[in-house]
């Protein structure tokens, strides 16, 4: 998981009020996330692998590498 820094936004990132534009780390799609409309966060609408959550003080981005992997039991 990583967090956006308002003072050091990336080229494909923006944060204004309770809304953020995030670039999916898997497919490159830029998507919007709102603290009002997406209270539980929003996944990338193209691939669903990256997700983001906006709160009053931070934007948290979950990448596919952050997700726990499950191992099959023999």
PDB file with SEQRES, HELIX, SHEET and CRYST1 records, atoms N, CA, C and O in Angstrom:
SEQRES   1 A   74  UNK UNK UNK UNK UNK UNK UNK UNK UNK UNK UNK UNK UNK          
SEQRES   2 A   74  UNK UNK UNK UNK UNK UNK UNK UNK UNK UNK UNK UNK UNK          
SEQRES   3 A   74  UNK UNK UNK UNK UNK UNK UNK UNK UNK UNK UNK UNK UNK          
SEQRES   4 A   74  UNK UNK UNK UNK UNK UNK UNK UNK UNK UNK UNK UNK UNK          
SEQRES   5 A   74  UNK UNK UNK UNK UNK UNK UNK UNK UNK UNK UNK UNK UNK          
SEQRES   6 A   74  UNK UNK UNK UNK UNK UNK UNK UNK UNK                          
HELIX    1 AA1 UNK A    6  UNK A    8  5                                   3    
HELIX    2 AA2 UNK A   64  UNK A   66  5                                   3    
SHEET    1 AA1 3 UNK A   2  UNK A   3  0                                        
SHEET    2 AA1 3 UNK A  59  UNK A  62 -1                                        
SHEET    3 AA1 3 UNK A  51  UNK A  54 -1                                        
SHEET    1 AA2 3 UNK A  14  UNK A  16  0                                        
SHEET    2 AA2 3 UNK A  19  UNK A  23 -1                                        
SHEET    3 AA2 3 UNK A  30  UNK A  34 -1                                        
CRYST1    1.000    1.000    1.000  90.00  90.00  90.00 P 1           1          
ATOM      1  N   UNK A   1       0.858  -1.169   0.000  1.00  0.00           N  
ATOM      2  CA  UNK A   1       0.000   0.000   0.000  1.00  0.00           C  
ATOM      3  C   UNK A   1       0.905   1.232   0.000  1.00  0.00           C  
ATOM      4  O   UNK A   1       1.952   1.270   0.647  1.00  0.00           O  
ATOM      5  N   UNK A   2       0.464   2.218  -0.740  1.00  0.00           N  
ATOM      6  CA  UNK A   2       1.186   3.484  -0.724  1.00  0.00           C  
ATOM      7  C   UNK A   2       0.180   4.614  -0.562  1.00  0.00           C  
ATOM      8  O   UNK A   2      -1.021   4.425  -0.759  1.00  0.00           O  
ATOM      9  N   UNK A   3       0.677   5.775  -0.204  1.00  0.00           N  
ATOM     10  CA  UNK A   3      -0.176   6.923   0.048  1.00  0.00           C  
ATOM     11  C   UNK A   3       0.277   8.093  -0.820  1.00  0.00           C  
ATOM     12  O   UNK A   3       1.474   8.292  -1.027  1.00  0.00           O  
ATOM     13  N   UNK A   4      -0.682   8.864  -1.325  1.00  0.00           N  
ATOM     14  CA  UNK A   4      -0.334  10.046  -2.098  1.00  0.00           C  
ATOM     15  C   UNK A   4       0.159  11.144  -1.172  1.00  0.00           C  
ATOM     16  O   UNK A   4      -0.315  11.285  -0.044  1.00  0.00           O  
ATOM     17  N   UNK A   5       1.109  11.909  -1.659  1.00  0.00           N  
ATOM     18  CA  UNK A   5       1.638  13.061  -0.949  1.00  0.00           C  
ATOM     19  C   UNK A   5       1.195  14.296  -1.729  1.00  0.00           C  
ATOM     20  O   UNK A   5       1.591  14.474  -2.881  1.00  0.00           O  
ATOM     21  N   UNK A   6       0.376  15.152  -1.111  1.00  0.00           N  
ATOM     22  CA  UNK A   6      -0.163  16.322  -1.814  1.00  0.00           C  
ATOM     23  C   UNK A   6       0.930  17.212  -2.383  1.00  0.00           C  
ATOM     24  O   UNK A   6       0.729  17.860  -3.410  1.00  0.00           O  
ATOM     25  N   UNK A   7       2.068  17.251  -1.737  1.00  0.00           N  
ATOM     26  CA  UNK A   7       3.144  18.137  -2.186  1.00  0.00           C  
ATOM     27  C   UNK A   7       4.037  17.479  -3.236  1.00  0.00           C  
ATOM     28  O   UNK A   7       4.916  18.137  -3.794  1.00  0.00           O  
ATOM     29  N   UNK A   8       3.826  16.199  -3.511  1.00  0.00           N  
ATOM     30  CA  UNK A   8       4.676  15.498  -4.485  1.00  0.00           C  
ATOM     31  C   UNK A   8       3.845  14.514  -5.305  1.00  0.00           C  
ATOM     32  O   UNK A   8       4.140  13.319  -5.333  1.00  0.00           O  
ATOM     33  N   UNK A   9       2.807  15.018  -5.973  1.00  0.00           N  
ATOM     34  CA  UNK A   9       1.950  14.153  -6.793  1.00  0.00           C  
ATOM     35  C   UNK A   9       2.682  13.733  -8.061  1.00  0.00           C  
ATOM     36  O   UNK A   9       3.468  14.501  -8.616  1.00  0.00           O  
ATOM     37  N   UNK A  10       2.424  12.523  -8.509  1.00  0.00           N  
ATOM     38  CA  UNK A  10       3.023  12.006  -9.727  1.00  0.00           C  
ATOM     39  C   UNK A  10       2.377  12.609 -10.962  1.00  0.00           C  
ATOM     40  O   UNK A  10       1.393  13.342 -10.867  1.00  0.00           O  
ATOM     41  N   UNK A  11       2.935  12.298 -12.109  1.00  0.00           N  
ATOM     42  CA  UNK A  11       2.461  12.830 -13.375  1.00  0.00           C  
ATOM     43  C   UNK A  11       1.006  12.456 -13.656  1.00  0.00           C  
ATOM     44  O   UNK A  11       0.266  13.259 -14.224  1.00  0.00           O  
ATOM     45  N   UNK A  12       0.588  11.264 -13.273  1.00  0.00           N  
ATOM     46  CA  UNK A  12      -0.770  10.783 -13.541  1.00  0.00           C  
ATOM     47  C   UNK A  12      -1.600  10.703 -12.263  1.00  0.00           C  
ATOM     48  O   UNK A  12      -2.437   9.811 -12.119  1.00  0.00           O  
ATOM     49  N   UNK A  13      -1.371  11.631 -11.339  1.00  0.00           N  
ATOM     50  CA  UNK A  13      -2.100  11.664 -10.077  1.00  0.00           C  
ATOM     51  C   UNK A  13      -2.580  13.084  -9.813  1.00  0.00           C  
ATOM     52  O   UNK A  13      -1.906  14.054 -10.159  1.00  0.00           O  
ATOM     53  N   UNK A  14      -3.758  13.195  -9.195  1.00  0.00           N  
ATOM     54  CA  UNK A  14      -4.254  14.492  -8.776  1.00  0.00           C  
ATOM     55  C   UNK A  14      -5.126  14.292  -7.551  1.00  0.00           C  
ATOM     56  O   UNK A  14      -5.746  13.241  -7.387  1.00  0.00           O  
ATOM     57  N   UNK A  15      -5.175  15.301  -6.692  1.00  0.00           N  
ATOM     58  CA  UNK A  15      -5.946  15.223  -5.458  1.00  0.00           C  
ATOM     59  C   UNK A  15      -6.520  16.600  -5.203  1.00  0.00           C  
ATOM     60  O   UNK A  15      -5.775  17.562  -5.018  1.00  0.00           O  
ATOM     61  N   UNK A  16      -7.832  16.701  -5.191  1.00  0.00           N  
ATOM     62  CA  UNK A  16      -8.494  17.970  -4.959  1.00  0.00           C  
ATOM     63  C   UNK A  16      -9.665  17.744  -4.020  1.00  0.00           C  
ATOM     64  O   UNK A  16     -10.609  17.033  -4.364  1.00  0.00           O  
ATOM     65  N   UNK A  17      -9.615  18.341  -2.843  1.00  0.00           N  
ATOM     66  CA  UNK A  17     -10.683  18.159  -1.853  1.00  0.00           C  
ATOM     67  C   UNK A  17     -10.788  16.705  -1.450  1.00  0.00           C  
ATOM     68  O   UNK A  17      -9.818  16.112  -0.979  1.00  0.00           O  
ATOM     69  N   UNK A  18     -11.973  16.126  -1.637  1.00  0.00           N  
ATOM     70  CA  UNK A  18     -12.173  14.718  -1.275  1.00  0.00           C  
ATOM     71  C   UNK A  18     -12.222  13.820  -2.509  1.00  0.00           C  
ATOM     72  O   UNK A  18     -12.843  12.758  -2.493  1.00  0.00           O  
ATOM     73  N   UNK A  19     -11.558  14.263  -3.580  1.00  0.00           N  
ATOM     74  CA  UNK A  19     -11.507  13.501  -4.828  1.00  0.00           C  
ATOM     75  C   UNK A  19     -10.064  13.306  -5.260  1.00  0.00           C  
ATOM     76  O   UNK A  19      -9.217  14.172  -5.043  1.00  0.00           O  
ATOM     77  N   UNK A  20      -9.795  12.171  -5.868  1.00  0.00           N  
ATOM     78  CA  UNK A  20      -8.446  11.908  -6.364  1.00  0.00           C  
ATOM     79  C   UNK A  20      -8.519  11.188  -7.703  1.00  0.00           C  
ATOM     80  O   UNK A  20      -9.424  10.390  -7.947  1.00  0.00           O  
ATOM     81  N   UNK A  21      -7.562  11.478  -8.556  1.00  0.00           N  
ATOM     82  CA  UNK A  21      -7.393  10.759  -9.819  1.00  0.00           C  
ATOM     83  C   UNK A  21      -6.150   9.904  -9.664  1.00  0.00           C  
ATOM     84  O   UNK A  21      -5.080  10.405  -9.317  1.00  0.00           O  
ATOM     85  N   UNK A  22      -6.294   8.617  -9.921  1.00  0.00           N  
ATOM     86  CA  UNK A  22      -5.230   7.643  -9.702  1.00  0.00           C  
ATOM     87  C   UNK A  22      -4.952   6.912 -10.999  1.00  0.00           C  
ATOM     88  O   UNK A  22      -5.871   6.640 -11.772  1.00  0.00           O  
ATOM     89  N   UNK A  23      -3.696   6.592 -11.243  1.00  0.00           N  
ATOM     90  CA  UNK A  23      -3.325   5.773 -12.394  1.00  0.00           C  
ATOM     91  C   UNK A  23      -3.149   4.334 -11.904  1.00  0.00           C  
ATOM     92  O   UNK A  23      -2.343   4.078 -11.009  1.00  0.00           O  
ATOM     93  N   UNK A  24      -3.889   3.409 -12.478  1.00  0.00           N  
ATOM     94  CA  UNK A  24      -3.798   2.002 -12.089  1.00  0.00           C  
ATOM     95  C   UNK A  24      -2.379   1.492 -12.357  1.00  0.00           C  
ATOM     96  O   UNK A  24      -1.836   1.689 -13.445  1.00  0.00           O  
ATOM     97  N   UNK A  25      -1.798   0.849 -11.376  1.00  0.00           N  
ATOM     98  CA  UNK A  25      -0.435   0.335 -11.516  1.00  0.00           C  
ATOM     99  C   UNK A  25      -0.380  -0.928 -12.362  1.00  0.00           C  
ATOM    100  O   UNK A  25       0.703  -1.365 -12.750  1.00  0.00           O  
ATOM    101  N   UNK A  26      -1.528  -1.514 -12.651  1.00  0.00           N  
ATOM    102  CA  UNK A  26      -1.552  -2.736 -13.457  1.00  0.00           C  
ATOM    103  C   UNK A  26      -1.798  -2.470 -14.935  1.00  0.00           C  
ATOM    104  O   UNK A  26      -1.074  -2.980 -15.790  1.00  0.00           O  
ATOM    105  N   UNK A  27      -2.830  -1.664 -15.241  1.00  0.00           N  
ATOM    106  CA  UNK A  27      -3.195  -1.463 -16.652  1.00  0.00           C  
ATOM    107  C   UNK A  27      -2.969  -0.046 -17.159  1.00  0.00           C  
ATOM    108  O   UNK A  27      -3.029   0.184 -18.367  1.00  0.00           O  
ATOM    109  N   UNK A  28      -2.709   0.916 -16.266  1.00  0.00           N  
ATOM    110  CA  UNK A  28      -2.438   2.283 -16.684  1.00  0.00           C  
ATOM    111  C   UNK A  28      -3.656   3.175 -16.819  1.00  0.00           C  
ATOM    112  O   UNK A  28      -3.509   4.356 -17.134  1.00  0.00           O  
ATOM    113  N   UNK A  29      -4.860   2.654 -16.590  1.00  0.00           N  
ATOM    114  CA  UNK A  29      -6.095   3.443 -16.676  1.00  0.00           C  
ATOM    115  C   UNK A  29      -6.118   4.473 -15.546  1.00  0.00           C  
ATOM    116  O   UNK A  29      -5.838   4.138 -14.395  1.00  0.00           O  
ATOM    117  N   UNK A  30      -6.445   5.706 -15.868  1.00  0.00           N  
ATOM    118  CA  UNK A  30      -6.621   6.737 -14.856  1.00  0.00           C  
ATOM    119  C   UNK A  30      -8.088   6.726 -14.442  1.00  0.00           C  
ATOM    120  O   UNK A  30      -8.982   6.798 -15.286  1.00  0.00           O  
ATOM    121  N   UNK A  31      -8.327   6.635 -13.123  1.00  0.00           N  
ATOM    122  CA  UNK A  31      -9.711   6.615 -12.649  1.00  0.00           C  
ATOM    123  C   UNK A  31      -9.887   7.530 -11.441  1.00  0.00           C  
ATOM    124  O   UNK A  31      -8.935   7.812 -10.713  1.00  0.00           O  
ATOM    125  N   UNK A  32     -11.117   7.985 -11.244  1.00  0.00           N  
ATOM    126  CA  UNK A  32     -11.447   8.892 -10.158  1.00  0.00           C  
ATOM    127  C   UNK A  32     -11.954   8.132  -8.950  1.00  0.00           C  
ATOM    128  O   UNK A  32     -12.629   7.110  -9.073  1.00  0.00           O  
ATOM    129  N   UNK A  33     -11.611   8.656  -7.765  1.00  0.00           N  
ATOM    130  CA  UNK A  33     -12.093   8.100  -6.503  1.00  0.00           C  
ATOM    131  C   UNK A  33     -12.571   9.272  -5.660  1.00  0.00           C  
ATOM    132  O   UNK A  33     -11.892  10.295  -5.566  1.00  0.00           O  
ATOM    133  N   UNK A  34     -13.728   9.123  -5.056  1.00  0.00           N  
ATOM    134  CA  UNK A  34     -14.315  10.181  -4.235  1.00  0.00           C  
ATOM    135  C   UNK A  34     -14.609   9.655  -2.833  1.00  0.00           C  
ATOM    136  O   UNK A  34     -15.105   8.540  -2.665  1.00  0.00           O  
ATOM    137  N   UNK A  35     -14.297  10.471  -1.837  1.00  0.00           N  
ATOM    138  CA  UNK A  35     -14.608  10.080  -0.451  1.00  0.00           C  
ATOM    139  C   UNK A  35     -16.111  10.035  -0.226  1.00  0.00           C  
ATOM    140  O   UNK A  35     -16.584   9.287   0.630  1.00  0.00           O  
ATOM    141  N   UNK A  36     -16.867  10.825  -0.982  1.00  0.00           N  
ATOM    142  CA  UNK A  36     -18.326  10.875  -0.830  1.00  0.00           C  
ATOM    143  C   UNK A  36     -18.995   9.736  -1.588  1.00  0.00           C  
ATOM    144  O   UNK A  36     -19.834   9.029  -1.029  1.00  0.00           O  
ATOM    145  N   UNK A  37     -18.633   9.552  -2.848  1.00  0.00           N  
ATOM    146  CA  UNK A  37     -19.282   8.536  -3.680  1.00  0.00           C  
ATOM    147  C   UNK A  37     -18.758   7.126  -3.447  1.00  0.00           C  
ATOM    148  O   UNK A  37     -19.504   6.158  -3.597  1.00  0.00           O  
ATOM    149  N   UNK A  38     -17.496   7.000  -3.086  1.00  0.00           N  
ATOM    150  CA  UNK A  38     -16.866   5.678  -2.926  1.00  0.00           C  
ATOM    151  C   UNK A  38     -16.342   5.540  -1.496  1.00  0.00           C  
ATOM    152  O   UNK A  38     -15.131   5.495  -1.276  1.00  0.00           O  
ATOM    153  N   UNK A  39     -17.240   5.475  -0.544  1.00  0.00           N  
ATOM    154  CA  UNK A  39     -16.853   5.450   0.880  1.00  0.00           C  
ATOM    155  C   UNK A  39     -15.979   4.251   1.240  1.00  0.00           C  
ATOM    156  O   UNK A  39     -15.157   4.338   2.152  1.00  0.00           O  
ATOM    157  N   UNK A  40     -16.148   3.152   0.544  1.00  0.00           N  
ATOM    158  CA  UNK A  40     -15.342   1.951   0.817  1.00  0.00           C  
ATOM    159  C   UNK A  40     -14.187   1.825  -0.169  1.00  0.00           C  
ATOM    160  O   UNK A  40     -13.527   0.788  -0.223  1.00  0.00           O  
ATOM    161  N   UNK A  41     -13.942   2.872  -0.945  1.00  0.00           N  
ATOM    162  CA  UNK A  41     -12.884   2.843  -1.940  1.00  0.00           C  
ATOM    163  C   UNK A  41     -13.434   2.426  -3.294  1.00  0.00           C  
ATOM    164  O   UNK A  41     -14.608   2.083  -3.429  1.00  0.00           O  
ATOM    165  N   UNK A  42     -12.563   2.463  -4.292  1.00  0.00           N  
ATOM    166  CA  UNK A  42     -12.962   2.086  -5.644  1.00  0.00           C  
ATOM    167  C   UNK A  42     -11.833   1.329  -6.310  1.00  0.00           C  
ATOM    168  O   UNK A  42     -10.666   1.699  -6.186  1.00  0.00           O  
ATOM    169  N   UNK A  43     -12.182   0.272  -7.014  1.00  0.00           N  
ATOM    170  CA  UNK A  43     -11.213  -0.498  -7.788  1.00  0.00           C  
ATOM    171  C   UNK A  43     -11.130   0.058  -9.197  1.00  0.00           C  
ATOM    172  O   UNK A  43     -12.053   0.725  -9.664  1.00  0.00           O  
ATOM    173  N   UNK A  44     -10.035  -0.215  -9.867  1.00  0.00           N  
ATOM    174  CA  UNK A  44      -9.868   0.206 -11.251  1.00  0.00           C  
ATOM    175  C   UNK A  44     -11.033  -0.338 -12.076  1.00  0.00           C  
ATOM    176  O   UNK A  44     -11.293  -1.541 -12.046  1.00  0.00           O  
ATOM    177  N   UNK A  45     -11.739   0.525 -12.815  1.00  0.00           N  
ATOM    178  CA  UNK A  45     -12.884   0.060 -13.605  1.00  0.00           C  
ATOM    179  C   UNK A  45     -12.482  -0.793 -14.804  1.00  0.00           C  
ATOM    180  O   UNK A  45     -13.322  -1.494 -15.368  1.00  0.00           O  
ATOM    181  N   UNK A  46     -11.210  -0.743 -15.203  1.00  0.00           N  
ATOM    182  CA  UNK A  46     -10.767  -1.521 -16.362  1.00  0.00           C  
ATOM    183  C   UNK A  46     -10.346  -2.938 -15.978  1.00  0.00           C  
ATOM    184  O   UNK A  46     -10.783  -3.905 -16.602  1.00  0.00           O  
ATOM    185  N   UNK A  47      -9.495  -3.065 -14.948  1.00  0.00           N  
ATOM    186  CA  UNK A  47      -8.976  -4.402 -14.611  1.00  0.00           C  
ATOM    187  C   UNK A  47      -9.332  -4.859 -13.200  1.00  0.00           C  
ATOM    188  O   UNK A  47      -9.315  -6.059 -12.927  1.00  0.00           O  
ATOM    189  N   UNK A  48      -9.654  -3.930 -12.295  1.00  0.00           N  
ATOM    190  CA  UNK A  48     -10.036  -4.284 -10.932  1.00  0.00           C  
ATOM    191  C   UNK A  48      -8.889  -4.674 -10.025  1.00  0.00           C  
ATOM    192  O   UNK A  48      -9.131  -5.080  -8.888  1.00  0.00           O  
ATOM    193  N   UNK A  49      -7.657  -4.571 -10.476  1.00  0.00           N  
ATOM    194  CA  UNK A  49      -6.523  -5.035  -9.678  1.00  0.00           C  
ATOM    195  C   UNK A  49      -5.987  -4.000  -8.697  1.00  0.00           C  
ATOM    196  O   UNK A  49      -5.456  -4.365  -7.648  1.00  0.00           O  
ATOM    197  N   UNK A  50      -6.114  -2.736  -9.014  1.00  0.00           N  
ATOM    198  CA  UNK A  50      -5.647  -1.648  -8.157  1.00  0.00           C  
ATOM    199  C   UNK A  50      -6.875  -0.995  -7.538  1.00  0.00           C  
ATOM    200  O   UNK A  50      -7.918  -0.905  -8.186  1.00  0.00           O  
ATOM    201  N   UNK A  51      -6.767  -0.539  -6.292  1.00  0.00           N  
ATOM    202  CA  UNK A  51      -7.892   0.162  -5.682  1.00  0.00           C  
ATOM    203  C   UNK A  51      -7.366   1.341  -4.875  1.00  0.00           C  
ATOM    204  O   UNK A  51      -6.194   1.380  -4.499  1.00  0.00           O  
ATOM    205  N   UNK A  52      -8.249   2.302  -4.615  1.00  0.00           N  
ATOM    206  CA  UNK A  52      -7.869   3.494  -3.861  1.00  0.00           C  
ATOM    207  C   UNK A  52      -9.007   3.900  -2.941  1.00  0.00           C  
ATOM    208  O   UNK A  52     -10.180   3.665  -3.232  1.00  0.00           O  
ATOM    209  N   UNK A  53      -8.635   4.515  -1.820  1.00  0.00           N  
ATOM    210  CA  UNK A  53      -9.595   5.010  -0.854  1.00  0.00           C  
ATOM    211  C   UNK A  53      -9.190   6.429  -0.469  1.00  0.00           C  
ATOM    212  O   UNK A  53      -8.018   6.686  -0.193  1.00  0.00           O  
ATOM    213  N   UNK A  54     -10.150   7.348  -0.450  1.00  0.00           N  
ATOM    214  CA  UNK A  54      -9.888   8.741  -0.085  1.00  0.00           C  
ATOM    215  C   UNK A  54     -10.514   9.018   1.271  1.00  0.00           C  
ATOM    216  O   UNK A  54     -11.684   8.709   1.496  1.00  0.00           O  
ATOM    217  N   UNK A  55      -9.733   9.602   2.176  1.00  0.00           N  
ATOM    218  CA  UNK A  55     -10.253  10.104   3.449  1.00  0.00           C  
ATOM    219  C   UNK A  55      -9.921  11.589   3.508  1.00  0.00           C  
ATOM    220  O   UNK A  55      -9.353  12.133   2.561  1.00  0.00           O  
ATOM    221  N   UNK A  56     -10.269  12.252   4.614  1.00  0.00           N  
ATOM    222  CA  UNK A  56      -9.986  13.682   4.738  1.00  0.00           C  
ATOM    223  C   UNK A  56      -8.491  13.975   4.706  1.00  0.00           C  
ATOM    224  O   UNK A  56      -8.075  15.031   4.231  1.00  0.00           O  
ATOM    225  N   UNK A  57      -7.690  13.053   5.204  1.00  0.00           N  
ATOM    226  CA  UNK A  57      -6.264  13.340   5.350  1.00  0.00           C  
ATOM    227  C   UNK A  57      -5.344  12.544   4.427  1.00  0.00           C  
ATOM    228  O   UNK A  57      -4.152  12.841   4.357  1.00  0.00           O  
ATOM    229  N   UNK A  58      -5.866  11.541   3.717  1.00  0.00           N  
ATOM    230  CA  UNK A  58      -4.974  10.737   2.886  1.00  0.00           C  
ATOM    231  C   UNK A  58      -5.701  10.045   1.743  1.00  0.00           C  
ATOM    232  O   UNK A  58      -6.922   9.889   1.750  1.00  0.00           O  
ATOM    233  N   UNK A  59      -4.904   9.637   0.761  1.00  0.00           N  
ATOM    234  CA  UNK A  59      -5.378   8.787  -0.326  1.00  0.00           C  
ATOM    235  C   UNK A  59      -4.506   7.538  -0.281  1.00  0.00           C  
ATOM    236  O   UNK A  59      -3.293   7.611  -0.477  1.00  0.00           O  
ATOM    237  N   UNK A  60      -5.124   6.403  -0.025  1.00  0.00           N  
ATOM    238  CA  UNK A  60      -4.407   5.133   0.059  1.00  0.00           C  
ATOM    239  C   UNK A  60      -4.627   4.339  -1.219  1.00  0.00           C  
ATOM    240  O   UNK A  60      -5.760   4.183  -1.673  1.00  0.00           O  
ATOM    241  N   UNK A  61      -3.539   3.837  -1.800  1.00  0.00           N  
ATOM    242  CA  UNK A  61      -3.611   3.059  -3.035  1.00  0.00           C  
ATOM    243  C   UNK A  61      -3.119   1.650  -2.745  1.00  0.00           C  
ATOM    244  O   UNK A  61      -2.003   1.453  -2.264  1.00  0.00           O  
ATOM    245  N   UNK A  62      -3.966   0.673  -3.045  1.00  0.00           N  
ATOM    246  CA  UNK A  62      -3.601  -0.725  -2.873  1.00  0.00           C  
ATOM    247  C   UNK A  62      -3.269  -1.291  -4.241  1.00  0.00           C  
ATOM    248  O   UNK A  62      -4.063  -1.199  -5.178  1.00  0.00           O  
ATOM    249  N   UNK A  63      -2.095  -1.872  -4.341  1.00  0.00           N  
ATOM    250  CA  UNK A  63      -1.627  -2.447  -5.602  1.00  0.00           C  
ATOM    251  C   UNK A  63      -1.752  -3.966  -5.549  1.00  0.00           C  
ATOM    252  O   UNK A  63      -1.847  -4.530  -4.459  1.00  0.00           O  
ATOM    253  N   UNK A  64      -1.755  -4.642  -6.693  1.00  0.00           N  
ATOM    254  CA  UNK A  64      -1.897  -6.098  -6.703  1.00  0.00           C  
ATOM    255  C   UNK A  64      -0.847  -6.815  -5.854  1.00  0.00           C  
ATOM    256  O   UNK A  64      -1.120  -7.884  -5.309  1.00  0.00           O  
ATOM    257  N   UNK A  65       0.332  -6.245  -5.740  1.00  0.00           N  
ATOM    258  CA  UNK A  65       1.388  -6.883  -4.936  1.00  0.00           C  
ATOM    259  C   UNK A  65       1.102  -6.787  -3.448  1.00  0.00           C  
ATOM    260  O   UNK A  65       1.736  -7.487  -2.658  1.00  0.00           O  
ATOM    261  N   UNK A  66       0.157  -5.931  -3.040  1.00  0.00           N  
ATOM    262  CA  UNK A  66      -0.200  -5.782  -1.627  1.00  0.00           C  
ATOM    263  C   UNK A  66      -1.187  -6.837  -1.159  1.00  0.00           C  
ATOM    264  O   UNK A  66      -1.330  -7.074   0.040  1.00  0.00           O  
ATOM    265  N   UNK A  67      -1.865  -7.470  -2.105  1.00  0.00           N  
ATOM    266  CA  UNK A  67      -2.898  -8.434  -1.752  1.00  0.00           C  
ATOM    267  C   UNK A  67      -2.278  -9.730  -1.270  1.00  0.00           C  
ATOM    268  O   UNK A  67      -1.290 -10.191  -1.843  1.00  0.00           O  
ATOM    269  N   UNK A  68      -2.838 -10.327  -0.226  1.00  0.00           N  
ATOM    270  CA  UNK A  68      -2.300 -11.589   0.269  1.00  0.00           C  
ATOM    271  C   UNK A  68      -2.524 -12.712  -0.749  1.00  0.00           C  
ATOM    272  O   UNK A  68      -3.565 -12.776  -1.404  1.00  0.00           O  
ATOM    273  N   UNK A  69      -1.563 -13.560  -0.862  1.00  0.00           N  
ATOM    274  CA  UNK A  69      -1.700 -14.694  -1.765  1.00  0.00           C  
ATOM    275  C   UNK A  69      -2.156 -15.900  -0.965  1.00  0.00           C  
ATOM    276  O   UNK A  69      -1.810 -16.055   0.207  1.00  0.00           O  
ATOM    277  N   UNK A  70      -2.926 -16.741  -1.607  1.00  0.00           N  
ATOM    278  CA  UNK A  70      -3.390 -17.947  -0.941  1.00  0.00           C  
ATOM    279  C   UNK A  70      -2.697 -19.142  -1.572  1.00  0.00           C  
ATOM    280  O   UNK A  70      -2.531 -19.223  -2.789  1.00  0.00           O  
ATOM    281  N   UNK A  71      -2.305 -20.046  -0.727  1.00  0.00           N  
ATOM    282  CA  UNK A  71      -1.641 -21.251  -1.210  1.00  0.00           C  
ATOM    283  C   UNK A  71      -2.620 -22.416  -1.129  1.00  0.00           C  
ATOM    284  O   UNK A  71      -3.373 -22.554  -0.165  1.00  0.00           O  
ATOM    285  N   UNK A  72      -2.590 -23.230  -2.140  1.00  0.00           N  
ATOM    286  CA  UNK A  72      -3.448 -24.402  -2.146  1.00  0.00           C  
ATOM    287  C   UNK A  72      -2.890 -25.445  -1.200  1.00  0.00           C  
ATOM    288  O   UNK A  72      -1.685 -25.699  -1.180  1.00  0.00           O  
ATOM    289  N   UNK A  73      -3.753 -26.035  -0.432  1.00  0.00           N  
ATOM    290  CA  UNK A  73      -3.331 -27.080   0.487  1.00  0.00           C  
ATOM    291  C   UNK A  73      -3.399 -28.435  -0.218  1.00  0.00           C  
ATOM    292  O   UNK A  73      -4.365 -28.720  -0.926  1.00  0.00           O  
ATOM    293  N   UNK A  74      -2.384 -29.263  -0.026  1.00  0.00           N  
ATOM    294  CA  UNK A  74      -2.388 -30.573  -0.704  1.00  0.00           C  
ATOM    295  C   UNK A  74      -3.465 -31.490  -0.199  1.00  0.00           C  
ATOM    296  O   UNK A  74      -3.587 -32.619  -0.674  1.00  0.00           O  
TER     297      UNK A  74                                                      
END                                                                             
